[in-house]
Amino acid sequence: MNMVAPENLLVVSDLHLNEGWLPEQAQYSPREDFFYDEALFALLRYHHERQDQACYAGRPWCLVFNGDTFDFEQVVTLPKEGSQLQRVCEVALYDELGDRKKYGLGTSSQEARWKLGCIARGHPVFFAALGWFVARGHRVILIKGNHDPELYWPQVQADFRFYVVKAYAAYSDDAFPLSKADVNARIQFEPWFYYDAHFQVYIEHGNQYEPSNHFLNYLHPTCADNAGELDLPQGMLMTRYVFNLLEDSYPYADNVRPPTRVFGWMLSDNPWRGTRVFLARARDLMRAWWWIGKRERSRSQRAPALQAQSQETMILPDVHHGLPRALLEAIQTLARARAQFSWQVWGRMAVDQGMLGILNVAGFLSGAWGLFSMLRSGKLRKAVQWWLASLALLNTGHLWATIANNDLRLDYMPVVARELAERFHAARFPLRAVILGHSHIGRREWLASEQVWMFNTGSWIPALIQHPFKWALCLYFVRFAAGQPDASPELLEWDRLSNEPRAPEL
């Protein structure tokens, strides 16, 4: 593969834009995670200015957003009552919205369009940056993830292109005009994955390979019994019914990795405040579990009918990005197999997190019971015994968390990459690299047995990681150079201070 590729390639993922800056309130949305619009703009400028270097061969760039670019479920601002609400939701009053009044709008095309408008208003620099990039002849590809399945709707895609043109017009001096035809030709939406034949790289978000964020029908993620709404997986329902409310008090709560550590982090940050918020939101947590359980029971009872309905719209194309139908079916079968909970695949993680949850809950209840027994009987000795038991349980949980929540122990993406490579090799289809996202764990690994590079593009948001509670921000991206198609692809980190890429500390 010595030919110069037609374009250079940049891959990022998991930006999670939502409402951004709220001018009416003169503050950011408490659920906003992405504050790096200018950093992304700087990254695009940097690579545009260097495209004439020998390694880039003067070829344009293709920027791939590998899923979860947006976080539609965390957009909770409602249209104004009256004609605006009627246009979006077909009701005129908030009291007619049902649970949407408390939890935000749903997933219909019209409601998703409203949410994208909120995102665009809160992130004008992001949309202007993409317009600037496209106006200079480069391309943008958006792959949907579990947090932005709304990109499935054609009208949402049209609105996205409109907001890019609008934001660029407000920013630009017209030295490089941008037309509707330009964005239609150079901004592309992928329903599943992107495969680049020149670099022989397979790019997919990765949510389809784990049970809580798997869509039954990823190509057409609508409800089998209501084609006007999206069929959200369990993980997104937890975002809607629990984390959105929790982030009113604890911004970044959904950035804790893994989510089972959220309440432990709250208690370690401020025990009294954490306890108060935990008790206040316990009802929401119970309600979410009840609702998810009810939906899953209903789906299991109607499984044959739903499966038959989904199969009608699940027909795979004969070829997609050059990949033959047999390979597409093999990839889809792999995703379905991994999305079914089994002890063989997910047993260790379930035991790890279950044990952690038991220790933390037992520690919390022991401490609460000690306080209750002291107030009831007035005897301090018994209360101290319970408090010592609470301290022992919580410290054991803390020690177990440093083991169970190690990134290398949590990250299942290398296994997924290896199994994907096996499918490509079985189909005798060329593959040099697999790029995934979703887990927010940046990674670059050579899979020697498959002779394939595995990358995880991490995220562009702060994440609370292990040992014991530490915030980390790493603006990772993967780069392929058109003038060096045989060279190893690079995993890099964008340095916001120097406005240059650097080698990450993995």
C-alpha positions in Angstrom: 0.0 0.0 0.0 2.5 2.6 -1.2 0.0 4.9 -3.0 -0.7 8.4 -1.5 -4.1 8.4 0.1 -6.7 10.9 -1.3 -7.0 12.6 2.1 -5.6 12.7 5.6 -7.6 11.4 8.5 -8.4 12.7 12.0 -10.6 10.8 14.4 -12.1 12.1 17.7 -15.0 10.9 19.8 -17.2 11.4 22.9 -17.4 15.2 23.0 -20.9 15.1 24.6 -22.0 18.6 23.7 -25.3 19.6 25.2 -26.8 23.0 26.0 -23.5 24.9 26.6 -23.7 28.5 27.5 -27.2 29.7 28.6 -27.3 33.4 27.9 -30.6 33.9 29.8 -29.0 32.6 33.0 -25.5 33.9 32.2 -24.0 30.5 33.0 -23.2 27.1 31.5 -25.8 24.3 31.8 -25.1 22.2 34.9 -25.2 19.2 32.6 -22.6 20.6 30.1 -19.4 18.5 29.8 -17.7 20.1 26.8 -15.9 23.4 27.2 -13.2 22.9 24.5 -14.8 24.5 21.4 -11.7 26.8 21.0 -9.4 23.8 21.4 -11.1 21.9 18.7 -11.0 24.9 16.4 -7.2 25.2 17.1 -6.7 21.6 16.2 -8.5 22.1 12.9 -6.4 25.2 12.1 -3.2 23.5 13.0 -3.8 20.6 10.6 -5.1 22.8 7.8 -2.0 25.0 8.0 0.2 21.9 7.7 -1.5 19.9 4.9 1.2 20.9 2.4 3.9 19.2 4.4 5.4 16.1 2.7 3.8 13.7 5.2 0.4 15.1 4.4 1.0 15.3 0.6 -1.1 18.5 0.2 -4.2 16.4 0.5 -7.4 17.6 2.4 -8.4 16.4 5.8 -11.3 14.2 6.8 -12.5 14.7 10.4 -14.4 11.7 11.8 -16.5 12.2 14.9 -16.8 8.6 16.2 -20.0 8.8 18.1 -21.4 10.7 21.1 -20.5 14.1 19.6 -23.8 15.3 21.2 -25.7 14.4 24.3 -29.3 14.9 23.3 -30.7 13.3 26.5 -29.0 16.0 28.6 -30.8 18.8 26.8 -33.7 19.6 29.2 -34.7 23.2 28.3 -38.3 23.2 27.1 -39.9 25.3 24.4 -42.0 28.2 25.7 -45.6 27.4 26.4 -48.0 28.3 23.6 -47.3 28.2 19.9 -43.6 27.2 20.3 -44.5 24.2 22.4 -47.4 23.3 20.2 -45.0 23.3 17.1 -42.5 21.0 18.8 -44.6 18.7 21.0 -48.2 19.2 19.6 -49.4 20.4 23.1 -49.6 24.0 24.3 -49.1 23.6 28.0 -46.4 22.1 30.2 -49.0 20.2 32.2 -49.8 18.2 29.1 -46.2 17.0 28.6 -46.4 14.2 31.2 -42.9 13.2 32.4 -41.3 15.3 29.7 -42.0 18.3 31.9 -39.6 17.0 34.5 -37.2 15.0 32.5 -37.0 16.9 29.2 -38.3 16.2 25.7 -38.4 12.9 24.0 -36.7 11.5 20.9 -39.1 12.3 18.1 -37.7 14.1 15.0 -39.3 17.4 16.0 -38.2 17.2 19.7 -34.6 16.2 18.5 -34.6 19.2 16.2 -35.4 21.5 19.2 -32.6 19.9 21.2 -30.1 20.4 18.4 -31.1 24.0 18.2 -30.4 24.4 21.9 -27.0 22.8 21.4 -26.1 25.1 18.5 -27.1 28.2 20.5 -24.8 27.1 23.3 -21.8 26.2 21.1 -21.5 28.7 18.3 -17.7 28.3 18.1 -18.0 24.6 17.6 -20.3 25.0 14.6 -18.3 27.9 13.2 -15.1 25.8 13.4 -16.7 23.0 11.4 -17.9 25.6 8.8 -14.4 27.1 8.7 -13.0 23.6 8.1 -15.4 22.6 5.4 -15.1 25.9 3.6 -11.4 25.2 3.1 -12.2 22.0 1.2 -12.0 19.4 4.1 -14.7 16.8 5.0 -16.6 16.0 8.2 -18.1 12.6 9.0 -20.4 12.0 12.0 -21.0 8.5 13.3 -23.8 8.2 15.8 -23.4 6.8 19.3 -25.6 5.9 22.1 -25.9 9.5 23.3 -26.8 10.9 19.9 -28.9 8.4 18.1 -31.1 11.4 17.1 -28.7 11.9 14.2 -30.7 9.1 12.6 -33.5 11.6 11.7 -32.9 13.1 8.2 -34.3 16.5 9.4 -31.8 16.6 12.3 -29.0 16.0 9.8 -30.4 18.9 7.6 -30.6 21.2 10.6 -27.0 20.3 11.6 -25.8 21.5 8.2 -27.9 24.6 8.5 -26.4 25.5 11.9 -22.9 25.0 10.5 -23.6 27.5 7.7 -25.3 29.9 10.0 -22.5 29.9 12.6 -19.8 30.2 10.0 -21.6 33.2 8.4 -21.6 35.0 11.8 -17.9 34.2 12.2 -16.4 34.5 8.7 -15.2 37.4 6.7 -16.3 35.6 3.5 -12.7 35.1 2.3 -13.7 31.4 2.0 -17.5 31.3 1.3 -19.5 28.4 2.4 -22.7 27.3 0.5 -25.4 24.9 1.3 -24.1 22.7 -1.6 -20.6 22.7 0.1 -22.0 21.3 3.4 -24.2 18.8 1.7 -21.3 17.4 -0.2 -18.7 17.6 2.6 -20.6 16.7 5.8 -21.7 13.1 5.9 -23.6 11.0 8.4 -22.9 7.4 9.0 -25.6 5.1 10.5 -23.2 2.5 11.9 -19.5 2.7 11.1 -16.9 4.1 8.6 -14.3 2.1 6.8 -11.5 3.8 5.0 -10.2 1.5 2.2 -6.9 3.5 1.7 -5.8 3.3 5.3 -7.7 0.0 5.9 -9.2 1.3 9.1 -12.5 0.3 10.7 -14.1 3.0 12.8 -17.2 2.4 15.1 -18.4 4.0 18.3 -18.6 0.7 20.3 -21.8 0.9 22.3 -23.3 -2.0 20.4 -20.9 -4.4 22.2 -22.2 -4.0 25.7 -25.6 -4.9 27.2 -26.7 -1.6 28.7 -26.2 0.6 25.6 -27.0 -1.8 22.8 -29.7 -0.9 20.3 -31.8 -3.7 19.0 -31.8 -2.2 15.5 -28.9 0.2 15.2 -29.5 1.0 11.5 -33.1 2.1 12.3 -33.2 2.7 16.1 -36.9 3.4 16.3 -39.4 1.7 18.5 -40.9 -1.3 16.8 -44.4 -0.2 17.9 -43.9 3.5 17.4 -41.7 4.5 14.4 -41.9 8.2 15.5 -39.7 7.6 18.7 -36.3 6.1 19.2 -35.9 2.9 21.3 -33.4 4.0 23.9 -31.2 1.4 25.7 -31.1 1.0 29.4 -28.0 3.2 29.9 -29.7 6.2 28.3 -32.8 5.8 30.4 -30.6 6.0 33.5 -29.1 9.3 32.1 -32.6 10.6 31.5 -34.2 9.6 34.8 -31.3 9.8 37.3 -28.2 11.6 36.1 -29.9 14.6 34.7 -31.5 15.4 38.0 -28.4 14.5 40.0 -26.3 16.9 38.0 -28.4 19.8 39.3 -26.5 19.3 42.5 -23.4 17.5 41.3 -22.3 18.6 37.8 -20.1 15.9 36.1 -21.8 13.1 38.0 -22.2 11.2 34.8 -18.5 11.6 34.1 -17.5 9.3 37.0 -16.0 6.1 35.7 -17.5 3.6 36.2 -21.0 4.9 37.2 -21.1 2.6 40.2 -18.6 5.0 41.9 -21.0 8.0 41.7 -22.4 7.8 45.2 -19.0 6.9 46.7 -17.6 10.1 45.1 -20.5 12.2 46.4 -19.9 10.9 50.0 -16.1 11.4 49.8 -16.6 15.0 48.5 -18.9 16.0 51.2 -20.5 13.3 53.4 -23.4 15.3 54.7 -24.3 16.9 51.4 -23.8 13.6 49.6 -26.1 11.8 52.0 -28.8 14.5 51.6 -28.7 14.4 47.8 -28.5 10.6 47.7 -31.7 10.4 49.9 -33.4 13.0 47.8 -32.6 11.2 44.6 -33.2 7.7 45.9 -36.8 7.9 44.6 -35.6 8.8 41.1 -33.2 5.9 41.1 -36.0 3.5 42.2 -38.3 4.9 39.7 -35.7 4.5 36.9 -35.1 0.9 37.9 -38.8 0.2 38.1 -39.4 1.8 34.7 -36.6 0.0 33.0 -37.6 -3.3 34.6 -41.2 -2.8 33.5 -40.1 -2.0 29.9 -37.8 -5.1 29.8 -40.5 -7.4 31.1 -42.9 -6.0 28.4 -40.2 -6.4 25.7 -39.5 -10.0 26.8 -43.2 -10.9 26.6 -43.4 -9.4 23.1 -39.9 -10.5 22.0 -41.0 -12.6 19.1 -43.3 -9.9 17.6 -40.8 -7.1 18.2 -37.9 -9.1 16.7 -40.0 -9.9 13.6 -40.9 -6.2 13.3 -37.3 -5.1 13.7 -36.0 -7.7 11.2 -38.2 -6.0 8.5 -36.1 -2.8 8.8 -32.8 -4.5 9.7 -31.9 -5.7 6.2 -28.3 -5.0 5.6 -27.0 -3.6 2.3 -25.1 -5.9 -0.1 -22.1 -3.6 0.3 -21.2 -0.7 2.6 -17.9 1.1 2.2 -16.8 -1.8 0.2 -17.5 -4.3 3.0 -19.5 -7.3 1.7 -22.8 -8.4 3.2 -21.3 -11.5 4.8 -18.8 -9.4 6.7 -21.5 -7.0 7.8 -23.6 -9.8 9.1 -20.6 -11.2 11.0 -20.0 -7.8 12.7 -23.7 -7.5 13.5 -23.8 -11.1 15.0 -20.7 -10.3 17.1 -22.4 -7.2 18.5 -25.6 -9.1 19.4 -23.7 -11.9 21.1 -21.7 -9.5 23.3 -24.8 -7.5 24.1 -26.4 -10.6 25.7 -25.4 -10.7 29.3 -23.4 -13.8 30.0 -21.1 -14.7 33.0 -18.4 -15.8 30.5 -18.2 -12.3 29.0 -19.4 -10.0 31.7 -19.2 -12.1 34.9 -16.1 -10.6 36.4 -17.2 -7.0 35.9 -20.6 -7.8 37.4 -19.0 -9.4 40.5 -16.5 -6.6 40.8 -19.2 -3.9 40.7 -21.7 -5.9 42.7 -19.2 -6.4 45.5 -18.3 -2.7 45.4 -22.0 -1.7 45.7 -22.6 -4.1 48.6 -19.6 -2.8 50.6 -20.6 0.9 50.1 -24.3 0.4 50.8 -23.5 -1.7 53.9 -21.0 0.9 55.1 -23.5 3.7 54.6 -26.4 1.8 56.4 -24.1 0.8 59.3 -23.2 4.4 59.9 -26.8 5.5 59.6 -27.9 2.8 62.0 -25.3 3.8 64.5 -26.6 7.4 64.5 -30.2 6.2 64.8 -29.4 3.8 67.7 -27.6 6.6 69.6 -30.5 9.0 69.1 -33.0 6.3 70.2 -31.2 4.9 73.2 -28.7 7.5 74.1 -26.0 4.9 74.4 -22.8 5.9 72.7 -20.9 2.6 73.0 -23.2 0.7 70.6 -23.2 3.6 68.1 -19.4 3.6 68.1 -19.4 -0.1 67.3 -21.6 0.5 64.3 -19.5 3.5 63.2 -16.4 1.4 63.4 -18.1 -1.3 61.3 -19.1 1.4 58.8 -15.6 2.7 58.6 -14.2 -0.8 58.0 -16.8 -1.5 55.3 -16.2 1.8 53.5 -12.4 1.4 53.6 -12.7 -2.1 52.3 -14.9 -0.8 49.5 -12.3 1.9 48.8 -9.5 -0.7 48.6 -11.6 -2.9 46.4 -12.4 0.1 44.1 -8.7 0.7 43.4 -8.5 -2.9 42.2 -11.8 -3.3 40.4 -11.9 0.1 38.8 -8.5 0.0 37.2 -8.8 1.1 33.6 -7.0 -2.0 32.3 -9.5 -4.2 34.2 -12.6 -2.2 33.0 -11.6 -1.8 29.4 -13.2 -4.5 27.2 -12.6 -2.7 23.9 -9.3 -4.5 23.1 -11.2 -7.8 23.2 -13.9 -6.3 20.9 -11.2 -5.0 18.5 -9.5 -8.5 18.4 -12.8 -10.2 17.6 -13.6 -7.6 14.9 -10.1 -8.3 13.4 -10.9 -12.0 13.4 -14.1 -11.4 11.4 -12.2 -9.3 8.8 -9.4 -11.9 8.5 -12.0 -14.7 8.1 -13.6 -12.7 5.3 -10.1 -12.1 3.8 -10.7 -8.4 3.9 -7.8 -6.0 4.6 -7.6 -4.4 8.0 -4.7 -2.4 9.6 -6.5 -0.6 12.5 -9.7 -0.7 14.5 -10.8 2.6 16.2 -13.4 2.5 18.9 -14.7 5.0 21.5 -17.5 4.8 24.0 -15.5 3.7 27.1 -13.6 7.0 27.4 -10.4 5.1 28.0 -7.7 6.3 25.6 -5.7 3.5 24.3 -3.2 2.5 21.6 -2.3 -1.2 21.4 -0.7 -3.5 18.8 -2.7 -6.7 18.6 0.2 -9.0 17.5 -1.8 -12.1 16.9 -4.1 -10.2 14.5 -1.4 -7.8 13.1 -3.8 -4.9 13.7 -3.6 -1.7 15.6 -6.3 -1.0 18.2 -7.2 2.5 19.2 -9.7 4.0 21.7 -10.1 7.8 21.1 -11.0 8.4 24.8 -13.1 11.5 25.2 -12.9 15.3 25.2 -14.6 15.7 28.6 -13.3 15.6 32.2 -13.5 12.1 33.6 -13.2 11.0 37.2 -11.0 7.9 37.2 -9.5 5.5 39.7 -7.1 5.7 42.6 -8.9 7.1 44.5 -10.9 10.0 42.9 -8.9 12.0 40.3 -10.2 14.2 37.5 -8.4 13.7 34.2 -8.8 15.6 30.9 -7.1 14.2 27.8 -8.1 15.6 24.4 -7.2 12.5 22.4 -7.3 12.1 18.6 -6.0 9.6 16.1 -4.2 10.8 12.9 -3.4 9.1 9.6 -1.1 10.8 7.1 -1.9 10.6 3.4 1.8 10.9 2.4 2.7 8.0 4.7 -0.1 5.4 4.3 2.2 2.6 5.4 3.3 4.3 8.6 1.8 3.4 11.9 -1.2 5.6 12.8 -0.7 8.0 15.8 -2.7 8.4 18.9 -2.1 12.0 20.1 -3.3 14.5 22.7 -4.1 18.1 22.0 -2.2 20.5 24.3 -4.4 23.5 24.9 -1.5 25.6 26.2 0.9 25.2 23.3 -1.9 24.6 20.7 0.0 21.6 19.4 -0.3 17.8 19.5 1.8 15.8 21.9 2.4 12.2 22.7 0.0 11.1 25.5 0.9 9.6 28.8 -1.1 6.4 28.6 
